[in-house]
């Protein structure tokens, strides 16, 4: 689950790292081999196209994951909340990404200033804003537009997966195995359909001064996420209705199996303080406090240029 709230901020880092990491896989499997056959050329092009679309899809999946975890997190409060978190591991290597998150009723903001990525979700306006602080640009989508984009993206990726699977059946065994290894479970499509289960464990530990209980998230019999939540922050459930409509609507697209994830996350009782994912990514809250936050914190900064939202077919957004 690219899961936790702030994982979306890793989008650019992940896309860059994936690009660097995947190329050697193809090259290693092709060293000392004769000139490329039509199968070889087609498989490279198909894999590149499918991988590119998976990367673009990750941005939207991370927004979904952000909302799913936010559904758990913000229900703990009836007033404003501010928290800081650190993301490490996975494609980040030795780097640590610090994120600031802000919440007031009907408004949420996630900011990773060292990467220039900001996401604002306005439940009151049914709008999602993605801001590039480095380029001083922003894009906006209504909930309906985002929902339609996710549905279209899912359908296109499914079609590409089916086409690539058919072509792989015609490949030599060695080349087919190389492709299967490179694409992993994405080709089988099993991960998307497999049920997701969340169980509360007896394990506990202190995180940033809060007593936390571990919740184990499993899929296909394997733990994919270890989530530590605390009930020390009082007022749980006061904001549940604020998020229910949005999460129910967005998860109805079931993009990448996220509906099952959102439903499963409702079993987590408390504020998520740490999320450990099977990809090696760890998101840990280092500070959290209840406080009122100024309304302009949830607005696009003055002077930023509006651009078109990126889609899976776009390389760059165009200024309007």
Secondary structure as GFF3:
##gff-version 3
##sequence-region A 1 320
A	DSSP	three_ten_helix	5	10	.	.	.	ID=ss1
A	DSSP	alpha_helix	11	28	.	.	.	ID=ss2
A	DSSP	alpha_helix	38	74	.	.	.	ID=ss3
A	DSSP	beta_strand	81	88	.	.	.	ID=ss4
A	DSSP	three_ten_helix	90	92	.	.	.	ID=ss5
A	DSSP	beta_strand	96	104	.	.	.	ID=ss6
A	DSSP	beta_strand	107	112	.	.	.	ID=ss7
A	DSSP	beta_strand	117	122	.	.	.	ID=ss8
A	DSSP	beta_strand	127	132	.	.	.	ID=ss9
A	DSSP	beta_strand	137	142	.	.	.	ID=ss10
A	DSSP	alpha_helix	143	169	.	.	.	ID=ss11
A	DSSP	alpha_helix	173	183	.	.	.	ID=ss12
A	DSSP	three_ten_helix	184	186	.	.	.	ID=ss13
A	DSSP	alpha_helix	190	193	.	.	.	ID=ss14
A	DSSP	beta_strand	196	207	.	.	.	ID=ss15
A	DSSP	beta_strand	210	219	.	.	.	ID=ss16
A	DSSP	beta_strand	222	230	.	.	.	ID=ss17
A	DSSP	alpha_helix	240	251	.	.	.	ID=ss18
A	DSSP	three_ten_helix	255	257	.	.	.	ID=ss19
A	DSSP	alpha_helix	258	265	.	.	.	ID=ss20
A	DSSP	beta_strand	271	277	.	.	.	ID=ss21
A	DSSP	beta_strand	282	290	.	.	.	ID=ss22
A	DSSP	three_ten_helix	295	298	.	.	.	ID=ss23
A	DSSP	beta_strand	305	306	.	.	.	ID=ss24
###
